[in-house]
């Protein structure tokens, strides 16, 4: 794995984490309604979808298979395991194919 790839993964993780806690820190003194709370919970998913969306239009078999694995994992697990599973699956499939 190249340094640039590792740095990209780390920066994506940090931006996802900051997105999650940033809103809560800014709104910590306010009472959130159900609709606002739902938006706050969805924010990291919005960040991640912008990262994986371009892979929907690829013709690379490794990318398509990794995307399918990620979608299946997302239906079963929470955010952190899905990110780990998708990164590992993508790395392994790119190496093998």
N, C-alpha and C positions, 0 to 999 in steps of 0.2 A: 504494500500500500504506500502510495507516495505521501510526502509531507503535506502537499496541497490538499489531497483527499482527506487526510486525517484532520487537518486544520478546518476544512469545510464541515466535517461531521461535528467537531467540537463546537464550532461557532453556531451551527444549527441547533445543537442541544442547548447552548447558552441562551440563544434567542427565544427558543421555545420556553425555557424555564423563566426567563425574564418577562415574557408575555404573560405567563401564568401568574406570577407573583406581583407583577407591576400593577395590574388592575386592582388587586386586593389591597396593595399598599396605598394606592391613591384613594380608594374608597373605604378604607378601614373604619372610619368614624361614621359611616352612613349605614342605614338599614336597607338591605337590598331586597327588592321584590322578586318573585319567582321568575319573571321574564328576564330581569337583569342578571340574576344568578345563572340562568341557562346560558346567556351570552358569555358570561365570564368563564363558564366551564367549557364552552366550545372554542374559545380563542386559540389555544394551542393546536387544535385540529385544523383550524384555518391556516395557520402557519405551515403545518406539515403538508397539507394538500397542495400548496403552491410549490413545494419541493418535488412531490411525486407526480403531479399532473402532466408534465412533459413526457413522462414515460408511457403514458397512454397512447401516444402516437408513434412509438418506436417500432422498428421491425426486427430489432435484436431479440433472439429467443431468450437469452438470459434475462433481459430486462422485463420481458412480458411474463416470464415464469416467476421472477421475483415480485412483480406487481401482484400476480395472482396469490402468491404466498402471503404477501402483506395484507391483501383484502380479506383472505380467510382468517388470518391472525386477528385482524381488527374486529371481526365479528365475534371473536371468542375472548379476547384479552383486553386489558386496559392499555392506556397510551404507552407507558414505558416498555412493557414487554413487546408490544407491536413494533416500536422503534428498533429495539435490539434485534428482534427476529428479522425485520426487513433489511437492516444493515448487514447482518450476517448472511442472510439468504442472497442478497445482491452480490456481496463480495465473493461468496463461494461459487455462485453460478457464473459470474464473470470470469473467475479463475478456471472453472471447468469447461466452459464453452468457448 
